[in-house]
Amino acid sequence: SSSSSSASPKRMATKMNAMPAHLSNPAARDAHYGANTAQYLVDLHDTPGATFNFCGGMMFGLSLSDTLRSHLAEVAAAGAGDSRQPKVYGAETRRMAMCPDGYSKDAAADNVRVFHGREVRKVAPGTTGAVGGSNMVIHLSLAGATDPEGWSKEEVGEYSGWLSDQQRRWRNRELLESEGFNSFSTRFGPEAFTLHHRFYLHLDGVDGGRMWLAAEDGCEGFPAPRAPPARDFGMSAKNALSFFK
């Protein structure tokens, strides 16, 4: 059974370093959500300890815009068969350019096959966008509709997410707020900066199919709990065996 889509947007009461099995384990995910991917994304946003493992260990939280979260909650409540459910491609679709139902180098997104998003760095602790206990998040917004956190016309106009990061323009708070994202500092903090990407979802062949949130340029991550901190007591730690010497 899936969790209720009418749950409050407030974060679920979960310890910051905890991530329920149904959010990261494919078998538990499928048993819990079935094909209700919209509810899965809402819960990944709502759960404080939920993170995505990008690039072999860079942990990102998932931050949905308020408008996109409301949309996905509505889709989730309508059920797994709703035509607005996000599409999850199979393991053979390893890059956005390989999507069997079409691909074009543009800024188009439909909130089903493709999403508008941003990679956000240096997120300030305590802000509404600080999710997953990380200072890095993937921020998804609603495309093709009025979303105060959505892409600006400038972001749409200059989008070239198929190129490498070095060939594209990063945006800071001042620039984004001048382009219309007025709540950026409140959501992510004054030092945060972003690079906008298109994203899609696909599975892999590991453990029954982990779900990857993948950017158009190939950078991608799958839901995974944060690794516990290394235990290092330093040189001053006493060796218990020394008592017997």
Secondary structure, DSSP 8 states (H G I E B T S, - for coil): ----TTS-SS--S--TT---HHHH-HHHHHHHHTT-HHHHHHHHHH-TT--EEETTTEEEEEEE-HHHHHHHHHHHHH-TT-TTS--EE-TT--SGGG-TT---SSS---SSS-EEEEEEES--TTSTT--TT-S-EEEEE-TTS--TTS--HHHHHH--TTS-GGGS--EEHHHHHHTT-TTHHHHH-TT-EEEEEEEEEEE-SSTT--EEEEETTS-EEEE-----------TTS--GGGGG-
